[in-house]
Amino acid sequence: YFCEFHGLKLNKRKCEYMVMNGHDPKLVWQRELASLRAKHALGEDVCDKEWKGTRVTIKGCGAVGRNRDSRVIKYLGVVFDAAPGWKTQQEVLRAKHRLNKSRLMTTPLTLPQVVYTLNTVVIPQMLYPLQVAVMNRATLRQWDTDYRAIVAKVGGISKSLPRALYYLPVEMGGLGLRSIEDEVD
């Protein structure tokens, strides 16, 4: 109905659908269905589930807390886990942070260039998924600390420089760096 109302046409071969927080018995994760069919063909027995008229069983049902649910989907640059929480997205962001940090520490940049790169590329890249996903405050503070360390190294800035001066606008005598913790707030 949505597409018809808005006059959108979709290529069915190139499209997938997803439902968040919904239980539709006709909606099946394709990887899970293939895995269940394979397990069913091997004769494995466990909790009963019905998939499109075929009774299939999955081992370890009910042990969701112990075994991590591996169903994930990436939508508009954000990784959604089927299980509650943002474990996969957090791992992706941590890996992205390590990569950006390593690149910035090894690339010859001037102080204005590194602040500009952090403010316009690195921090927005990290913030986009954080509009939806949740990251703990300690991690956000550590990322801010890492970004200040990069700026300090590139600019030859003393460690005794007050933290607030990193985030103060340039017009007011600061360095104009954005704080990822403040931006998430």
C-alpha positions as CSV (number, residue, x, y, z in Angstrom):
1,Y,0.0,0.0,0.0
2,F,2.8,2.4,0.8
3,C,4.4,2.1,-2.6
4,E,1.1,2.4,-4.4
5,F,0.1,5.5,-2.4
6,H,3.5,7.2,-3.0
7,G,3.7,6.1,-6.7
8,L,6.8,4.0,-6.1
9,K,7.7,1.0,-8.3
10,L,10.1,-1.6,-7.0
11,N,12.1,-4.3,-8.8
12,K,11.1,-7.4,-6.9
13,R,14.3,-9.2,-7.9
14,K,16.4,-6.5,-6.3
15,C,14.4,-5.9,-3.2
16,E,14.2,-7.5,0.2
17,Y,11.8,-6.8,3.0
18,M,12.2,-6.7,6.8
19,V,10.0,-6.3,9.8
20,M,11.3,-4.9,13.1
21,N,9.5,-5.9,16.3
22,G,6.8,-7.9,14.5
23,H,5.7,-11.5,14.4
24,D,4.5,-12.5,11.0
25,P,4.4,-16.3,10.6
26,K,4.9,-15.9,6.8
27,L,8.1,-13.9,7.2
28,V,11.2,-16.0,7.4
29,W,14.9,-15.1,7.4
30,Q,16.2,-16.9,4.4
31,R,19.5,-17.9,5.9
32,E,17.7,-19.4,8.9
33,L,15.2,-21.2,6.7
34,A,18.0,-22.8,4.6
35,S,19.8,-23.8,7.9
36,L,16.6,-25.2,9.3
37,R,15.9,-27.2,6.2
38,A,19.5,-28.6,6.2
39,K,19.2,-29.6,9.9
40,H,15.8,-31.2,9.2
41,A,17.2,-33.2,6.3
42,L,19.9,-34.5,8.6
43,G,17.3,-35.6,11.1
44,E,18.3,-33.4,14.0
45,D,15.7,-33.2,16.7
46,V,14.9,-30.4,19.1
47,C,12.2,-27.7,19.7
48,D,9.4,-27.8,17.1
49,K,9.0,-25.0,14.6
50,E,6.7,-24.8,11.6
51,W,8.1,-23.1,8.5
52,K,5.8,-23.0,5.4
53,G,4.1,-26.2,6.3
54,T,7.2,-28.2,7.1
55,R,7.9,-29.2,10.7
56,V,11.5,-28.3,11.5
57,T,13.4,-28.5,14.8
58,I,16.2,-26.3,16.1
59,K,18.8,-27.4,18.7
60,G,19.3,-25.3,21.8
61,C,16.0,-23.4,21.6
62,G,15.5,-21.4,24.7
63,A,19.2,-20.8,25.3
64,V,19.1,-17.4,23.6
65,G,21.1,-15.8,26.4
66,R,24.0,-18.2,26.0
67,N,24.3,-18.6,22.2
68,R,24.4,-15.4,20.3
69,D,21.8,-15.0,17.6
70,S,23.7,-14.6,14.3
71,R,20.9,-13.1,12.3
72,V,21.8,-9.5,11.3
73,I,20.7,-7.1,8.6
74,K,22.4,-4.0,7.4
75,Y,20.0,-1.3,6.5
76,L,21.0,2.3,5.5
77,G,24.4,1.8,7.0
78,V,23.2,0.5,10.4
79,V,23.6,-3.1,11.4
80,F,20.5,-4.5,13.2
81,D,20.8,-7.7,15.2
82,A,17.7,-10.0,15.4
83,A,18.4,-10.5,19.1
84,P,18.0,-7.5,21.5
85,G,21.0,-5.2,21.7
86,W,23.5,-3.7,19.3
87,K,26.4,-6.2,19.6
88,T,27.2,-6.4,15.9
89,Q,26.8,-2.6,15.3
90,Q,29.1,-1.9,18.3
91,E,31.7,-4.3,16.9
92,V,31.5,-2.5,13.5
93,L,31.9,0.9,15.1
94,R,34.8,-0.2,17.3
95,A,36.6,-1.6,14.2
96,K,35.9,1.6,12.2
97,H,37.3,3.7,15.1
98,R,40.5,1.6,15.2
99,L,40.9,1.9,11.5
100,N,40.3,5.7,11.5
101,K,42.6,6.2,14.4
102,S,45.4,4.3,12.8
103,R,45.0,6.2,9.5
104,L,45.0,9.6,11.2
105,M,48.0,8.7,13.3
106,T,50.0,7.7,10.2
107,T,48.9,10.3,7.7
108,P,50.9,13.5,7.5
109,L,48.3,16.2,8.3
110,T,48.5,19.7,9.7
111,L,46.5,20.6,12.8
112,P,43.7,22.4,10.9
113,Q,43.5,19.4,8.5
114,V,43.2,16.8,11.3
115,V,40.5,18.8,13.1
116,Y,38.6,19.3,9.9
117,T,38.9,15.6,9.0
118,L,37.7,14.5,12.4
119,N,34.8,17.0,12.4
120,T,33.6,16.4,8.9
121,V,34.5,12.8,8.1
122,V,35.3,10.6,11.1
123,I,32.9,11.8,13.7
124,P,29.8,12.0,11.4
125,Q,30.7,8.5,10.1
126,M,30.5,7.3,13.7
127,L,27.5,9.3,14.7
128,Y,25.2,8.2,11.9
129,P,24.5,4.7,13.3
130,L,24.4,6.1,16.8
131,Q,21.2,7.9,15.9
132,V,19.6,4.4,16.3
133,A,22.2,2.1,18.0
134,V,23.3,2.5,21.6
135,M,26.9,2.7,22.7
136,N,28.0,2.9,26.3
137,R,29.2,6.3,27.6
138,A,32.6,5.0,28.6
139,T,33.3,4.0,25.0
140,L,32.3,7.4,23.7
141,R,34.5,9.1,26.2
142,Q,37.4,6.8,25.2
143,W,36.9,7.8,21.5
144,D,36.9,11.5,22.5
145,T,40.2,10.9,24.4
146,D,41.6,9.1,21.3
147,Y,40.6,12.0,19.0
148,R,42.2,14.5,21.4
149,A,45.4,12.5,21.4
150,I,45.5,12.5,17.6
151,V,45.0,16.3,17.6
152,A,47.6,16.7,20.3
153,K,50.2,14.5,18.5
154,V,49.6,16.3,15.1
155,G,49.7,19.8,16.6
156,G,52.5,19.1,19.1
157,I,50.1,20.2,21.9
158,S,51.0,19.8,25.5
159,K,49.1,17.3,27.6
160,S,48.5,20.0,30.1
161,L,46.1,21.8,27.7
162,P,42.7,22.0,29.4
163,R,40.2,19.5,27.7
164,A,37.6,22.3,27.2
165,L,40.0,24.1,24.8
166,Y,39.9,21.3,22.3
167,Y,36.1,21.7,22.0
168,L,35.9,25.5,22.2
169,P,35.2,27.2,18.9
170,V,38.2,28.6,17.0
171,E,36.7,32.1,17.2
172,M,36.9,31.9,21.0
173,G,40.5,30.6,21.0
174,G,39.8,26.9,21.0
175,L,40.6,24.2,18.5
176,G,37.0,23.6,17.3
177,L,37.0,19.8,17.7
178,R,33.6,18.2,18.0
179,S,33.0,15.8,20.9
180,I,31.3,12.5,19.9
181,E,29.9,12.1,23.5
182,D,28.3,15.6,23.3
183,E,27.0,15.0,19.8
184,V,25.4,11.7,20.8
185,D,23.7,13.5,23.7
